[in-house]
Amino acid sequence: MKIACLGWGSLIWKPENLPVAWDWKADGPHLPIEFTRISDGGELATVISLNATPVPVLWAWLDTDRLDVACEALRRREGIPEERCDGIGSLLIHNAPGGMLNDWARERDIDALIWTDLPPRSESIEGRVPSITEAILYLDGLSGETREHARDYMQRVPAQIDTTYRRAIMHALGWD
């Protein structure tokens, strides 16, 4: 089984123990990604956010042919507790047309896809999407190493993840 991982945030520059076989490719599918998850590290992380404008994400082949091994490696890399039943998405690719992700993967001879599937989070509420104003106020209220980490994260996310929140935050906080 040929497995690929989709990515749009720190996974790109810091895959850690995820068995990425080659460099990340920039011609991934277009997904609704936005900076809408206040992460445990303090940054405003990128996640699938259903109301966001789709952007082209990145993808990489994984050096494993077992979907369970790939999902477990991504879960560990993302620090998702074993008891949490969400957080990792996967899709087995079929020969019949089956939607945008299936069609995109079939064109690349991918048998299965995995991705981080944590929800937006703000005010400590899973699934809550902060407004742009809330996001800016949150980041502007950070200080010291946490603020530096948040700014570094936003600046290191690949440029093709060009979102509404990113443009507004970078402009408002002078991080561009």
Backbone bond lengths (Angstrom), bond angles and torsions (degrees), N, CA, C in turn:
res aa  C-N    CA-C-N  psi(-1)  N-CA   C-N-CA  omega(-1)  CA-C   N-CA-C  phi
1 M - - - 1.448 - - 1.517 108.79 -
2 K 1.332 117.07 129.54 1.462 122.79 178.36 1.532 108.07 -96.74
3 I 1.340 114.88 116.12 1.457 121.92 -172.71 1.527 109.45 -114.29
4 A 1.332 115.20 137.57 1.466 121.55 176.21 1.520 108.87 -125.57
5 C 1.321 115.01 152.69 1.464 122.42 178.08 1.522 108.32 -113.57
6 L 1.321 116.77 135.68 1.457 122.48 173.67 1.525 108.30 -92.29
7 G 1.331 116.42 144.36 1.464 119.91 -179.87 1.510 112.21 -148.44
8 W 1.352 115.72 156.67 1.469 121.28 -178.40 1.521 112.25 -154.61
9 G 1.327 118.41 5.37 1.463 121.11 -179.12 1.512 111.31 -139.30
10 S 1.336 116.95 -138.73 1.465 121.52 -173.26 1.520 113.61 -64.26
11 L 1.316 117.39 -17.96 1.461 120.43 175.99 1.534 110.87 -56.40
12 I 1.318 116.83 -30.71 1.473 121.98 -177.79 1.534 110.78 -65.17
13 W 1.317 117.89 -48.34 1.459 120.14 -176.14 1.522 113.24 -98.61
14 K 1.341 116.78 -7.60 1.460 119.64 -178.20 1.534 109.72 -141.98
15 P 1.350 117.48 66.68 1.456 119.20 -177.51 1.534 113.62 -71.66
16 E 1.323 116.99 -16.67 1.463 122.97 -178.89 1.524 110.99 51.30
17 N 1.330 119.53 -118.91 1.465 121.28 -175.48 1.524 113.84 -91.06
18 L 1.321 117.80 7.86 1.462 119.14 175.12 1.530 107.42 -67.74
19 P 1.323 118.40 127.11 1.473 120.21 -173.98 1.536 113.28 -76.70
20 V 1.332 116.50 68.07 1.463 121.67 178.11 1.531 108.04 -73.71
21 A 1.332 115.97 125.64 1.469 120.65 -175.09 1.522 112.76 -82.16
22 W 1.331 117.64 -39.26 1.460 122.29 -178.91 1.509 109.03 -138.84
23 D 1.319 116.25 -177.64 1.460 121.14 179.29 1.525 111.49 -62.34
24 W 1.313 114.33 156.35 1.462 121.09 175.90 1.520 109.41 -69.44
25 K 1.315 116.55 140.13 1.462 123.17 179.71 1.534 108.38 -104.03
26 A 1.324 115.96 143.55 1.462 121.26 -174.24 1.527 114.03 -89.46
27 D 1.315 118.54 -3.40 1.471 120.56 -174.49 1.529 112.77 -97.66
28 G 1.323 115.45 43.27 1.455 120.15 179.86 1.516 112.12 -75.47
29 P 1.327 115.79 173.68 1.459 119.93 177.95 1.525 110.90 -67.67
30 H 1.309 116.20 161.77 1.465 121.57 176.23 1.527 108.57 -87.52
31 L 1.332 115.72 121.46 1.458 121.92 -179.43 1.527 110.11 -128.27
32 P 1.335 117.22 153.39 1.475 120.41 179.61 1.530 110.83 -78.27
33 I 1.318 115.80 90.12 1.465 122.83 -177.12 1.524 108.68 -107.07
34 E 1.335 115.33 140.39 1.462 119.51 176.32 1.523 109.35 -152.26
35 F 1.325 115.60 159.27 1.465 123.63 177.24 1.525 107.89 -83.12
36 T 1.337 116.60 80.24 1.467 119.83 -172.99 1.527 114.40 -132.38
37 R 1.333 118.47 16.73 1.470 119.60 177.46 1.519 109.99 -123.08
38 I 1.319 115.98 114.72 1.455 119.36 173.39 1.527 105.96 -72.94
39 S 1.311 114.33 111.48 1.458 122.06 -173.59 1.530 110.86 -81.34
40 D 1.321 115.01 164.24 1.462 120.19 176.81 1.529 111.16 -61.09
41 G 1.346 117.47 -26.58 1.458 121.70 178.79 1.524 113.73 -83.41
42 G 1.329 116.98 -3.80 1.456 121.13 177.74 1.511 115.02 99.78
43 E 1.337 117.19 -20.05 1.468 119.27 -179.80 1.527 110.68 -72.27
44 L 1.314 115.45 160.81 1.462 121.89 172.35 1.524 105.19 -92.95
45 A 1.317 115.83 99.31 1.457 122.19 -170.78 1.527 112.01 -84.67
46 T 1.321 114.18 158.61 1.461 121.62 177.58 1.523 109.74 -84.98
47 V 1.322 114.97 135.11 1.463 121.69 177.05 1.521 108.75 -145.70
48 I 1.318 115.29 165.77 1.460 119.28 171.14 1.518 106.49 -67.51
49 S 1.313 115.38 124.56 1.460 121.96 -177.67 1.528 106.26 -132.58
50 L 1.313 116.61 106.02 1.462 122.09 -165.04 1.518 115.44 -54.97
51 N 1.321 118.97 -25.84 1.459 120.39 -179.23 1.529 112.73 -91.76
52 A 1.310 117.68 1.88 1.468 121.94 -178.23 1.529 111.04 -79.91
53 T 1.315 115.10 156.03 1.459 121.21 174.29 1.527 108.54 -74.31
54 P 1.332 118.36 129.06 1.474 119.99 -179.70 1.529 112.70 -60.85
55 V 1.317 115.23 140.52 1.465 123.56 176.14 1.522 107.98 -128.97
56 P 1.332 117.95 155.78 1.473 119.35 178.14 1.526 110.65 -73.70
57 V 1.325 116.66 122.37 1.461 121.14 178.78 1.524 109.35 -92.42
58 L 1.307 116.32 176.62 1.458 121.91 178.89 1.520 109.14 -103.50
59 W 1.323 115.60 165.90 1.459 119.88 178.21 1.516 109.24 -151.54
60 A 1.350 114.39 156.61 1.464 120.36 178.88 1.523 109.20 -147.41
61 W 1.329 114.72 146.17 1.465 120.72 172.64 1.516 108.21 -69.86
62 L 1.324 115.45 145.27 1.460 120.38 175.03 1.523 110.11 -105.70
63 D 1.318 114.90 146.77 1.454 121.88 -178.22 1.527 110.13 -90.01
64 T 1.322 115.65 56.88 1.467 123.21 173.52 1.525 106.79 -156.77
65 D 1.309 115.89 150.51 1.467 119.20 177.82 1.526 111.14 -112.33
66 R 1.334 115.43 13.41 1.467 120.39 179.27 1.518 109.94 -115.45
67 L 1.319 115.73 121.63 1.459 121.14 -177.76 1.527 111.56 -63.14
68 D 1.316 118.36 -39.14 1.468 120.37 -179.89 1.532 111.03 -63.88
69 V 1.323 117.46 -37.77 1.466 121.74 178.38 1.527 109.99 -67.98
70 A 1.325 116.93 -42.67 1.464 121.10 179.06 1.528 110.80 -62.25
71 C 1.328 117.02 -46.75 1.469 120.94 -179.71 1.524 111.44 -63.71
72 E 1.319 117.31 -41.00 1.465 121.05 179.08 1.527 110.89 -65.74
73 A 1.328 117.73 -40.04 1.473 120.92 178.12 1.525 110.44 -63.51
74 L 1.330 117.39 -41.58 1.464 120.28 178.88 1.530 110.45 -68.29
75 R 1.322 117.87 -40.70 1.464 121.26 177.77 1.526 110.27 -58.36
76 R 1.340 116.46 -46.56 1.467 120.52 179.70 1.525 110.86 -64.53
77 R 1.333 116.58 -43.75 1.465 120.20 -179.82 1.532 110.67 -59.45
78 E 1.316 116.77 -39.86 1.466 121.41 -177.74 1.524 112.94 -82.94
79 G 1.333 117.39 -5.67 1.456 120.17 179.20 1.523 113.26 68.73
80 I 1.327 116.62 30.84 1.464 121.50 -179.91 1.528 107.81 -85.45
81 P 1.331 118.02 123.04 1.473 120.33 -178.91 1.528 111.95 -58.00
82 E 1.327 116.73 145.70 1.465 121.93 -179.23 1.517 112.40 -58.32
83 E 1.336 117.17 -34.13 1.459 119.88 -177.04 1.537 112.82 -75.85
84 R 1.319 117.21 -11.42 1.463 119.91 178.52 1.525 108.49 -80.40
85 C 1.324 117.04 124.61 1.470 120.28 -173.99 1.527 112.52 -87.47
86 D 1.327 118.26 -11.58 1.461 120.21 177.01 1.529 108.61 -109.24
87 G 1.297 116.94 -174.71 1.459 120.98 175.69 1.511 114.84 110.83
88 I 1.334 117.29 -25.98 1.462 121.26 176.70 1.526 107.73 -124.63
89 G 1.320 115.88 125.65 1.455 120.67 175.99 1.514 109.82 -101.75
90 S 1.324 115.71 149.96 1.466 119.70 176.14 1.519 109.27 -148.28
91 L 1.312 114.41 154.59 1.458 121.07 -179.64 1.519 108.45 -145.38
92 L 1.334 116.07 123.36 1.458 121.09 171.75 1.522 107.55 -85.48
93 I 1.312 116.69 129.61 1.455 121.94 -175.77 1.525 109.01 -88.14
94 H 1.308 115.48 132.97 1.461 121.84 -179.18 1.526 110.02 -113.99
95 N 1.323 116.98 160.98 1.465 121.38 -178.67 1.520 113.09 -71.53
96 A 1.303 117.91 -28.26 1.467 120.69 -179.94 1.526 109.53 -76.50
97 P 1.332 117.20 147.26 1.469 118.92 175.50 1.527 109.17 -55.60
98 G 1.301 116.17 137.86 1.450 117.91 -175.43 1.506 113.87 -150.65
99 G 1.297 118.11 25.11 1.454 119.56 179.60 1.507 112.37 113.32
100 M 1.312 114.28 174.97 1.459 122.14 -172.32 1.527 112.76 -60.36
101 L 1.332 119.36 -48.10 1.466 120.74 -178.84 1.520 111.54 -66.26
102 N 1.312 116.34 -42.24 1.464 120.61 179.18 1.535 110.36 -61.31
103 D 1.319 116.59 -47.26 1.465 120.41 -179.74 1.524 111.47 -63.62
104 W 1.337 117.27 -44.17 1.463 121.34 179.47 1.534 109.74 -59.71
105 A 1.330 117.25 -46.30 1.463 121.27 -177.85 1.532 111.84 -66.53
106 R 1.315 117.41 -40.99 1.465 119.98 179.76 1.523 111.15 -61.15
107 E 1.331 117.11 -37.20 1.473 120.58 178.12 1.524 111.48 -60.95
108 R 1.322 118.22 -23.31 1.463 122.87 -177.51 1.529 112.52 -107.65
109 D 1.317 116.01 7.96 1.462 121.57 178.65 1.526 112.36 62.60
110 I 1.332 116.52 35.98 1.464 123.41 177.56 1.526 107.76 -91.64
111 D 1.323 116.85 133.97 1.467 121.52 179.02 1.530 113.02 -92.13
112 A 1.339 116.59 -29.38 1.461 120.44 -179.46 1.525 109.34 -151.56
113 L 1.325 115.60 147.90 1.464 122.86 177.25 1.520 108.82 -120.33
114 I 1.337 115.71 145.25 1.459 120.80 169.65 1.522 108.11 -131.43
115 W 1.336 116.07 158.17 1.451 121.52 178.29 1.523 108.78 -161.30
116 T 1.336 115.66 160.59 1.455 121.18 173.23 1.520 107.58 -74.67
117 D 1.327 116.50 130.49 1.461 119.95 -174.45 1.530 111.59 -128.84
118 L 1.336 115.80 40.98 1.460 119.68 174.06 1.528 108.56 -75.08
119 P 1.329 117.99 146.14 1.462 120.82 -177.71 1.529 112.18 -82.30
120 P 1.334 116.47 167.68 1.470 118.96 169.56 1.535 108.82 -56.22
121 R 1.340 115.76 159.43 1.466 119.87 176.91 1.516 108.65 -156.98
122 S 1.311 115.81 130.30 1.468 121.31 170.39 1.518 107.93 -150.79
123 E 1.314 115.23 157.06 1.465 121.73 -175.44 1.529 110.75 51.19
124 S 1.348 116.19 35.26 1.473 124.01 179.56 1.523 113.75 60.77
125 I 1.332 117.10 20.75 1.462 121.29 -179.64 1.527 108.65 -111.47
126 E 1.346 115.75 113.97 1.466 120.95 176.57 1.532 108.78 -62.32
127 G 1.314 116.76 133.62 1.461 122.12 178.90 1.520 113.81 90.50
128 R 1.333 117.94 -10.01 1.467 120.18 179.78 1.521 109.80 -84.32
129 V 1.329 115.43 124.44 1.464 122.29 178.26 1.531 108.51 -93.83
130 P 1.329 117.30 120.52 1.466 117.97 176.96 1.529 110.08 -72.67
131 S 1.322 116.11 150.90 1.465 118.96 172.35 1.528 108.05 -71.74
132 I 1.317 116.65 167.21 1.473 119.71 176.85 1.520 109.57 -59.70
133 T 1.324 116.95 -43.08 1.465 121.07 179.75 1.523 110.43 -60.80
134 E 1.338 117.86 -45.10 1.468 120.83 177.92 1.527 110.97 -61.39
135 A 1.325 116.49 -40.68 1.464 120.41 -179.65 1.524 110.54 -62.63
136 I 1.316 116.48 -45.32 1.471 120.59 179.65 1.529 110.33 -63.92
137 L 1.323 117.30 -45.88 1.470 120.71 179.55 1.529 111.14 -62.60
138 Y 1.330 117.15 -40.11 1.460 120.44 177.77 1.521 110.32 -59.87
139 L 1.337 116.74 -53.52 1.466 120.48 -177.56 1.523 111.60 -64.63
140 D 1.322 118.00 -38.26 1.458 121.63 -179.96 1.527 111.29 -66.95
141 G 1.325 116.93 -24.55 1.459 121.28 179.20 1.519 113.82 -82.91
142 L 1.322 117.68 -8.00 1.458 120.82 178.14 1.522 110.12 -75.75
143 S 1.323 116.29 155.97 1.468 119.53 177.53 1.521 109.80 -141.82
144 G 1.301 114.96 167.38 1.462 122.19 174.32 1.513 114.14 58.07
145 E 1.339 115.09 -139.78 1.459 120.93 -175.88 1.524 112.76 -63.69
146 T 1.323 117.22 -32.91 1.465 119.86 179.92 1.521 110.02 -65.85
147 R 1.322 117.13 -41.77 1.473 120.47 177.98 1.530 110.49 -65.34
148 E 1.316 116.76 -42.65 1.469 120.66 178.75 1.525 110.80 -62.57
149 H 1.318 116.09 -41.77 1.465 120.55 177.87 1.531 110.55 -62.30
150 A 1.318 117.05 -44.92 1.471 121.47 -179.77 1.523 111.09 -62.68
151 R 1.326 117.00 -42.24 1.467 120.80 178.99 1.534 110.31 -67.25
152 D 1.331 116.80 -43.35 1.461 120.84 178.83 1.526 110.80 -60.03
153 Y 1.331 116.62 -43.91 1.464 120.92 178.66 1.530 109.80 -57.50
154 M 1.325 116.53 -51.13 1.466 120.10 -176.77 1.531 111.37 -62.22
155 Q 1.308 117.38 -37.71 1.461 120.91 -179.57 1.526 112.23 -74.40
156 R 1.328 118.19 -27.53 1.470 121.19 -177.43 1.526 113.72 -87.11
157 V 1.325 117.31 -20.59 1.460 119.07 176.88 1.535 106.87 -56.99
158 P 1.329 118.18 133.91 1.467 120.53 -176.90 1.535 112.44 -51.21
159 A 1.314 115.96 141.35 1.472 122.44 -175.66 1.524 112.57 -57.47
160 Q 1.332 118.26 -28.46 1.457 119.92 -178.38 1.534 112.09 -69.06
161 I 1.318 117.17 -13.75 1.465 120.71 174.43 1.536 105.86 -86.06
162 D 1.316 113.95 66.09 1.467 123.80 -173.64 1.528 108.44 -94.12
163 T 1.333 116.00 91.02 1.456 121.13 -172.98 1.517 112.13 -107.11
164 T 1.308 115.14 165.86 1.464 121.92 177.93 1.530 110.45 -60.67
165 Y 1.331 117.38 -47.11 1.462 120.57 -179.52 1.527 110.40 -63.48
166 R 1.304 116.91 -43.55 1.470 120.01 -178.15 1.521 110.81 -58.86
167 R 1.312 116.89 -48.54 1.472 119.81 -179.55 1.523 111.10 -61.25
168 A 1.328 117.47 -43.54 1.465 121.23 -178.88 1.527 111.55 -66.38
169 I 1.323 116.79 -43.92 1.467 121.20 -178.84 1.518 110.90 -66.36
170 M 1.322 117.08 -48.00 1.469 120.89 -178.61 1.529 110.49 -58.99
171 H 1.327 116.31 -41.07 1.468 120.47 179.38 1.539 110.89 -69.26
172 A 1.330 116.73 -49.89 1.458 121.33 -175.32 1.532 112.08 -62.69
173 L 1.322 117.16 -37.15 1.473 120.80 -176.29 1.531 113.40 -98.73
174 G 1.339 116.39 0.05 1.463 119.63 179.51 1.513 112.84 66.92
175 W 1.340 116.85 31.86 1.464 121.19 -177.33 1.516 112.53 -92.22
176 D 1.347 118.34 3.12 1.470 119.13 -178.36 1.497 113.03 -89.47
